[in-house]
Amino acid sequence: MNWGTELWDQYDIVADHTQKGIDFCERYQHFLKERCSIEFEYANKLKKLVKNYQPRKKDEDEYQYTWANGFQDMIKELHDLAGQHEVIAENTQSSVMKELTVLIAELKADRKKYLLDGSKVQEQLKVSKAQLEKSRRQYEKSFKESEKALEAYRKADADINLSRAEVEKQAKYKQYLEAHRNQMMLKGQQCEKCKNDYASQLQQTNTQQRDHFSALMPQVFQQLQTMDENRINRQQEYFKQCSSIERNVVPIINTCIDGMEKAASSIDAKQDSKLVVDKYKSGFPMPDDIPFDDLSSSPFPESNSNHHNTPVGTTKSNTISGRTSKNKTKRGGIMNLFSGSKTSVTKIIGLLTDDTKEDFSDLPPNQRRKALQKKIDGFKKDIGRETAEREGMLKMKEVYAKNPALGDPAILDKKIEENAQKLDSLNAELRKFQNYLADAEGKQHISGSDDSISHSTSEGSVQNSNVVSAPGTPQAQHAVYDSIPDEDAMPQSIEQEQVEQIEQEEFEEDAFQVIGTCRAVYKFDADNGSSVSMEENEEMAVIEIDQGDGWTRVRRKDDSEGFVPTSYIQCHFYDQDEV
């Protein structure tokens, strides 16, 4: 369908139609603008909602339960879902709205140009028609004057009834008649000329009119039609583009919804019930039946006041209610002390008051076992750390003995001695609390074997070592924890072993986090399993600082870990950036 042939006489209507199309584009642009505003507002409100329901510090204790963790995971997914609505708005603004603005400007410019061309073509036809009308009027006027002159000549020539007096008055009658004849001929010539001009202008106007309706205006109509169809096609592309923008985020939104469903599925009522039991169980046995206090058996009523001397379990002061009241007072502090599953041993020791006994015997049985186990785990960590430090100092002393240029081995003797004293003290404390735990669990005590670390043994181990290293090449230590003497003699329940394993994993995770970066100044070749080789100028991550033994634990880019000499590297620690 061609507008030029089908709508040849509807130019004004076509002009209005194209303007309505541009107005619709602008309206669609306003729609997208408001849509993006709503998406941004919705995303911001969702994120604000998630922020308002983040766990507060006072409520952190609740987030060990699956129902609380499930909710936390759900609002995290909701936060990601809100981000996808922001993506919809941002992509719509950056692509669709930007291109639509350019399209509207192009449509306005093209429509103005095409309408101007149409106005020129129509003006030319209008001028031609005006000239034709002027020629026709001139021809009509000339024709009337010619007819009038001819009529006057005929009248003068046919009037033979004039009197002699009139003839005499008009002495020049012949001249008068000749004048009428000349006037008639002149008007006739003028009429003929106007007739020819009119015919020529008519032919010219008809030709221009044919060109106007068959070529010039159809070209304008075709340009307007092409412009409007282009607008429609571009709008179709924008509609599809908006749909594609939303379709692209649907998989991510579905992933967020799947995450919410997974968070809901992770809730385990049985596990939460077990956590409640583990957290609040006192360990006290259930009370026995209350004995009957027969007051009538006493011959003297006033002797009722001596009931306080009755055996335990029969007096009011020793009833389960009184004991429970006392324990509730103590348990309140215990719950606050051991509510967190990752409470460090240092914090536990620091929170002990004068009212808390060393063996925690004033606590409920279950809480006492937990407190003692935490103390034991803390001592094990300290022993492992001191043992690793001792190994490093012994290896460093051996390196200094073989390579005096690196340092004097005698300067390490005092540190090794202090380390041995610390290990003896920690082992003694460990055995003591293991015995406390055995008492709490009704098990046999752990025998106090001789775990002291003598200086002669330390020195002998250095002297009798057969490890050979290249000259000038230090040997690295291996940061593993020695087994605690007689530790296998202490039986443990499955629950205690799980707790110990979790605490050990947490300690290892904390111990080997990346704390900085380093660059190798010199090349180093590892000569044992605990050290790691490095090339000059190699960049590595620092995961354990020098403990005073001259060795730093690093992690290479291939994820291999080990010790390298501190004097061989240049370190930069992250905590320096925070200062």
Residue pairs with C-beta under 8 A, 6 or more apart in sequence:
2 218
2 221
2 222
2 225
3 14
3 218
3 221
3 222
3 224
3 225
4 217
4 218
4 219
4 220
4 221
4 222
4 225
5 218
7 13
7 14
7 221
8 213
8 217
8 218
8 221
11 118
11 122
11 217
11 220
11 221
14 221
14 224
15 115
15 118
15 224
17 228
18 111
18 224
18 227
18 228
19 111
21 107
21 228
21 231
21 232
22 104
22 107
22 108
22 111
22 231
24 235
25 100
25 103
25 104
25 107
25 231
25 235
26 104
28 100
28 235
28 238
29 97
29 100
29 101
29 104
32 92
32 93
32 96
32 97
32 100
32 242
33 97
35 89
35 92
36 88
36 89
36 92
36 93
36 97
37 89
39 85
39 86
39 88
39 89
39 92
40 85
40 86
40 89
42 82
42 85
43 82
43 83
43 85
43 86
43 89
44 82
46 78
46 79
46 81
46 82
46 85
47 79
47 82
49 75
49 78
50 75
50 76
50 78
50 79
50 82
53 71
53 75
54 75
55 62
55 63
55 68
55 72
60 340
61 339
61 340
62 68
63 69
63 72
64 275
64 341
65 272
65 275
66 266
66 267
66 268
66 271
66 272
67 267
67 272
69 263
69 266
70 263
70 264
70 266
70 267
71 263
72 263
73 259
73 260
73 262
73 263
73 266
74 259
74 260
74 263
74 264
76 259
77 256
77 257
77 259
77 260
77 263
78 256
78 260
80 252
80 256
80 259
81 253
81 256
81 257
84 249
84 252
84 253
84 256
87 245
87 249
88 245
88 246
88 249
91 245
92 242
92 245
95 241
95 245
96 238
96 241
96 242
96 245
99 234
99 238
100 238
103 231
103 234
107 227
107 231
110 223
110 227
111 224
111 227
114 220
114 223
114 224
114 227
115 224
117 220
117 223
118 217
118 220
118 224
121 212
121 216
121 217
121 220
122 212
122 217
124 208
124 212
125 208
125 209
125 212
128 201
128 204
128 205
128 208
128 209
129 205
129 209
131 201
131 205
132 198
132 201
132 202
132 204
132 205
135 194
135 197
135 198
135 200
135 201
135 202
136 198
136 202
138 194
138 197
138 198
139 191
139 194
139 195
139 197
139 198
141 194
142 187
142 190
142 191
142 193
142 194
142 195
143 191
143 194
143 195
145 187
145 190
145 191
146 184
146 187
146 188
146 190
146 191
148 187
149 180
149 183
149 184
149 186
149 187
149 188
150 184
150 187
150 188
152 180
152 183
152 184
153 177
153 180
153 181
153 183
153 184
156 176
156 177
156 180
157 177
157 180
167 173
170 176
279 335
279 339
280 335
281 364
281 366
282 327
282 331
282 364
282 365
282 366
282 367
283 364
283 365
283 366
283 367
283 368
283 369
284 323
284 324
284 327
284 364
284 365
287 319
287 320
288 313
290 319
291 313
291 314
293 307
293 314
295 304
298 304
307 314
307 315
308 315
308 316
308 317
309 315
312 318
313 319
316 322
327 364
330 362
330 363
330 364
331 363
331 364
331 367
334 363
334 364
334 367
334 371
337 343
337 348
337 351
337 371
338 348
338 367
338 370
338 371
338 374
342 506
343 374
344 378
345 374
345 375
345 377
345 378
345 379
345 381
346 378
348 371
348 374
348 375
348 378
349 375
349 378
355 362
356 362
356 363
359 368
359 372
359 433
359 436
359 439
360 367
360 368
360 371
360 372
360 436
361 368
363 371
365 440
368 440
369 437
369 440
369 441
372 433
372 436
372 437
372 440
373 437
373 496
373 499
373 500
374 503
375 433
376 430
376 433
376 434
376 437
377 499
377 500
377 503
377 504
379 426
379 429
379 430
379 433
380 430
380 481
380 484
380 500
380 504
381 503
381 507
382 426
383 423
383 426
383 427
383 430
383 481
383 482
383 484
384 481
384 482
385 481
386 419
386 422
386 423
386 426
387 423
387 481
387 482
388 477
388 479
388 480
388 481
388 547
389 419
389 547
389 548
389 549
390 416
390 419
390 420
390 423
390 453
390 458
391 477
391 478
391 479
392 477
392 479
392 547
392 549
392 550
392 551
392 563
393 412
393 415
393 416
393 419
393 548
393 549
394 416
394 458
394 461
394 462
395 475
395 476
395 477
395 549
395 551
396 407
396 412
396 474
396 477
396 549
396 550
396 551
397 409
397 412
397 413
397 416
397 462
398 409
398 462
398 465
398 467
398 475
399 406
399 469
399 474
399 475
399 550
400 406
400 407
400 408
400 409
400 412
401 409
401 462
402 469
402 471
403 471
403 472
403 474
405 472
406 472
406 474
406 567
407 550
413 455
415 548
416 455
416 458
417 455
419 453
420 452
420 453
420 454
420 455
420 458
423 451
423 452
423 453
424 451
424 452
424 453
427 451
427 452
427 484
427 485
428 448
428 451
430 484
431 446
431 448
431 451
431 486
434 446
434 490
435 445
435 446
437 490
438 444
438 445
438 446
438 490
439 445
441 493
443 490
443 491
446 486
446 489
446 490
447 486
447 489
449 485
449 486
451 485
451 486
467 475
467 527
467 528
469 475
469 527
470 525
470 527
473 524
473 525
473 527
474 550
474 551
474 565
475 527
475 528
475 531
476 526
476 528
476 530
476 531
476 532
476 551
476 562
476 563
476 564
476 565
477 530
477 531
477 549
477 551
477 563
478 528
478 529
478 530
478 563
479 530
479 544
479 553
479 563
492 500
511 544
512 543
512 544
512 553
512 561
513 543
514 541
514 542
514 543
514 555
514 574
515 542
515 543
515 544
515 545
515 573
515 574
515 575
516 541
516 542
516 571
516 572
516 573
516 574
516 575
516 576
517 539
517 540
517 541
517 542
517 571
517 572
518 539
518 540
518 541
518 542
518 552
518 554
518 569
518 570
518 571
518 572
519 537
519 538
519 539
519 540
519 569
519 570
520 534
520 535
520 536
520 537
520 538
520 540
520 564
520 568
520 569
521 536
521 568
521 569
521 570
522 536
522 568
523 534
523 535
523 536
524 531
524 533
524 534
524 564
524 565
524 568
525 533
526 532
526 533
526 562
530 562
530 563
531 562
531 563
531 564
532 554
532 556
532 560
532 561
532 562
532 563
532 564
534 540
534 554
534 556
534 564
534 568
534 569
538 556
539 557
540 554
540 555
540 556
540 557
540 564
540 569
541 554
541 555
542 552
542 553
542 554
542 555
542 571
542 573
543 553
543 554
543 555
543 561
544 552
544 553
545 552
545 573
546 552
546 566
550 565
550 566
550 567
551 563
551 564
551 565
551 566
552 563
552 564
552 565
552 566
552 569
552 571
553 561
553 562
553 563
554 561
554 562
554 563
554 564
554 569
555 561
